[in-house]
Amino acid sequence: MSECPHVLDLPHPEPTPLSDTCPECLAHGTHPVQLRICLTCGHVGCCDSSPGRHAFHHSEEEGHPVMRTLEPGESWRWCFADGSIV
């Protein structure tokens, strides 16, 4: 995994998840496939395989590029700005 420049700007320690599910999916009555946490602010959103793609939309709307998986046993991070695992 390579380090993108956006990783250097992330807060330490990483933010606490603001919820235990995707609030946009909850509001729309849909179910997330998998969850992601924004490493800038802690927003929880659903993955790109979910109908709403709320993690992606959060990244675009807020300008927060890096998300981490919230799936048990996984720890990878994704930079939407670079389109790569970081």
Backbone as a ProteinNet text record, in pm:
[ID]
protein_1_A
[PRIMARY]
MSECPHVLDLPHPEPTPLSDTCPECLAHGTHPVQLRICLTCGHVGCCDSSPGRHAFHHSEEEGHPVMRTLEPGESWRWCFADGSIV
[TERTIARY]
83.4	0	88.4	52.7	130.7	66.9	149.4	99.3	62.6	-59.9	-100.5	-81.3	-74.7	-52.8	-167.3	-287.3	-402.6	-391.6	-318.6	-302.6	-230.1	-137	-60.1	-147.6	-262.1	-351.1	-457	-459.4	-562.5	-536.8	-643.6	-625.1	-574.1	-499.7	-449.8	-487.6	-550.8	-596.7	-711.6	-742.6	-851.1	-983	-1078.7	-1205.5	-1286	-1367.1	-1460.3	-1578.4	-1628.9	-1745.7	-1862.9	-1927.4	-2039.9	-2169.7	-2173	-2290.4	-2246.6	-2339.4	-2305.3	-2357.5	-2420.5	-2466.1	-2467.5	-2501.2	-2508.7	-2639	-2632.2	-2755.4	-2839.6	-2775	-2851.1	-2930	-2869.6	-2942.8	-3059.2	-3034.1	-3138.4	-3254.7	-3225.4	-3328.3	-3407.7	-3341.6	-3407.4	-3467.1	-3446.6	-3500.9	-3427.9	-3300.2	-3220.3	-3117.5	-3051.5	-2954.6	-2815.6	-2716.1	-2579.6	-2523	-2442.9	-2372.8	-2257.1	-2173.9	-2063.8	-2050.2	-1984.1	-1971.8	-1828.5	-1817.2	-1689	-1696	-1581.2	-1573.1	-1484.3	-1529.1	-1448.9	-1339.5	-1215.7	-1104.6	-1075	-1154.7	-1144.2	-1239.8	-1365.2	-1467.2	-1540.9	-1528.3	-1596.7	-1732.2	-1775.6	-1903.8	-1899.9	-2008.2	-2019.4	-2109.3	-2059.7	-2135.9	-2124.3	-2214.5	-2214.7	-2117.6	-2076	-1975.8	-2034.1	-1948	-1990.4	-2075.9	-2078.8	-2165.5	-2306.5	-2325.9	-2457.5	-2534.1	-2667	-2746.2	-2715.7	-2691.1	-2673.1	-2531.8	-2432.2	-2290.6	-2262.4	-2311.4	-2306.2	-2165.3	-2074.5	-1936.4	-1874.2	-1894.4	-1844.7	-1904.2	-2035.3	-2100.5	-2054.3	-2032.1	-1978.8	-1841.5	-1758.5	-1623.9	-1630.9	-1716.1	-1731	-1785.7	-1891.6	-1958.9	-1875.4	-1804.4	-1729.4	-1581.9	-1533.2	-1391.7	-1303.6	-1359.2	-1285	-1244.6	-1118.8	-1080.4	-1064.1	-1025	-984.6	-1088.7	-1127.3	-1219.9	-1148.2	-1196.4	-1146.5	-1265.6	-1243.5	-1348.6	-1387.6	-1514.8	-1561.9	-1599.8	-1560	-1592.9	-1501.4	-1558	-1476.5	-1363.3	-1244.2	-1128	-1058.7	-1108.8	-1047.8	-995.7	-889.8	-835	-788.3	-818.5	-769.2	-836.5	-766.7	-816.7	-819.4	-911.1	-926.5	-927.3	-852.3	-853.1	-937.4	-1051.9	-1136.5	-1069.1	-992.1	-925.8	-822.1	-748.9	-646.4	-696.7	-812.2	-864	-777.2	-725.4	-634.3	-640	-595.6	-579.7	-458.6	-472	-361.3	-330.2
-117.6	0	124.6	219.4	341.4	450.3	545.2	658.2	769.8	814.8	928.9	1055	1171.6	1293.4	1325.2	1271.2	1299.8	1233.2	1123.5	1052.2	1140	1221.5	1307.8	1411.4	1446.2	1547.3	1491.4	1360.1	1298.6	1326.3	1340.8	1362.9	1236.6	1258	1147.7	1176.9	1086.2	956.7	973.9	865.6	875.1	897.7	961	993.4	869	884.1	779.5	779.4	661.6	658.7	735.4	819.1	898.9	819	700.5	614.2	469.8	376.2	235.5	182.3	269.8	234.6	360.3	345.7	459.4	535.4	658	731.3	763.3	783	809.2	685.9	567.2	443.7	426.4	453	441	534.7	657.5	755.8	717	649.9	611.9	471	399.8	264.6	161.4	188.9	91.9	29.1	-74.1	-144.7	-135.3	-94.2	-88.4	-228.4	-244.1	-370.2	-381	-276.6	-267.6	-122.2	-100.5	34.7	85.7	218.5	287.3	403.6	438.9	555.3	660.3	783.5	894.6	921.2	920.2	939.6	1086.8	1175.6	1317.3	1352.9	1304.2	1349.1	1238.4	1112.5	1002.7	966.9	1035.2	1001	856.4	784.7	646.1	645.9	584.7	575.2	436.5	408.1	276.8	275.7	156.4	137.5	158.3	153.7	172.9	58.6	-55.4	-165.4	-150.2	-55.2	-25.8	65.9	61.6	144	293.9	346.6	490.4	540.6	453.3	492.7	616.6	615.3	734.4	772.4	677.4	713	794.9	752.7	825.7	966.3	975.4	1106.2	1198.1	1143.3	1222.8	1277.4	1193.9	1237	1351.3	1337.8	1442.3	1572.5	1561.9	1680.7	1754.6	1680.9	1741.9	1763.4	1700.9	1712	1631.3	1526.2	1436.2	1313.8	1299.7	1198.1	1055.1	1034.5	900.4	836.6	713.6	632	504.5	446.1	315.8	222.7	95.5	-3.4	-14.5	-41	-70.2	-217.3	-297.2	-439.8	-513.8	-606	-682.7	-756.7	-748.3	-819	-748.8	-631.5	-557.2	-423.4	-371	-243.1	-153.4	-188.8	-112	24.6	116.4	252.3	281	367.3	403.6	555.5	606.2	749.3	771.5	837.9	866.9	965	1059.2	1159.7	1095.5	997	930.1	802.8	751.1	627.1	508.5	502.9	393.5	356.6	235.1	189	259.2	306.2	376.2	314
0	0	0	-82.5	-90.1	-5	34.4	110.7	13.8	20	-60.3	24.5	-37.1	39.7	135.4	109.3	194.3	330.9	339.3	466.3	568.3	521.4	612.1	681.3	621.4	677.5	771.7	790.1	874.2	1021.9	1101	1244.5	1315	1422	1504.6	1648	1720.1	1670.1	1571.2	1501.2	1403.1	1475.6	1408.8	1473.9	1510.7	1611.2	1653.2	1555.5	1517.2	1428.6	1490.5	1411.5	1459.6	1471.1	1413.3	1421.8	1399.7	1419.3	1399.2	1266.4	1187.6	1053.6	968.1	843.3	752.1	778.5	830.5	861.6	738.2	623.1	500.8	457.4	467.5	436.5	533	660.3	761.8	728.3	692.2	659.3	534.6	438.6	313.8	317.6	427.6	439.3	356.5	324.7	250.5	344.1	296.3	378.8	316.4	395.1	341.3	321	215.8	192.7	291.4	296.6	392.4	433.7	547	601.1	592.6	579	576.5	674.8	735	821.9	756.3	758.9	709.8	812	768.5	861.1	888.5	831.7	865.2	978.2	969.3	1065.1	1139.3	1097.3	1165.1	1107.5	1001	938	890.6	911.2	864.4	741.4	635	511.8	452	359.1	294.7	176.8	138.3	33.2	-106.3	-205.2	-343.8	-396.9	-328.8	-369.9	-312.9	-224.4	-166.8	-262.3	-256.9	-349.7	-342.1	-222.6	-208.5	-224.7	-209.3	-219.1	-133.9	-9.3	74.6	121	135.7	171.5	58.6	-64.2	-180.5	-186.6	-169.9	-177	-64.1	54.6	165.2	128.1	72.1	31.7	-69.1	-168.7	-270.7	-212.9	-132.6	-80.4	23.9	107.9	217.9	186.7	80.4	48.4	142.4	200.6	290.4	208.8	172.1	74.4	125.1	251.9	294.7	386.4	351.1	429.8	471.6	581.1	624.5	634.7	604.7	620.1	767.4	792.1	928.2	941.5	844.8	847.4	944.2	1023.4	1118.9	1049.2	1107.9	1055.1	939.9	898	789.2	842	778.9	824.7	709.5	585.7	472	464.4	398.1	377.4	227.4	186.8	46.3	34	-62.3	-91	-216.5	-199.4	-314.4	-408.5	-356.5	-440.6	-533.4	-481.4	-560.8	-628.7	-582.9	-638	-608.6	-482.6	-449.3	-301.6	-275	-136.8	-78.2	44.9	110.9	245.2
[MASK]
++++++++++++++++++++++++++++++++++++++++++++++++++++++++++++++++++++++++++++++++++++++

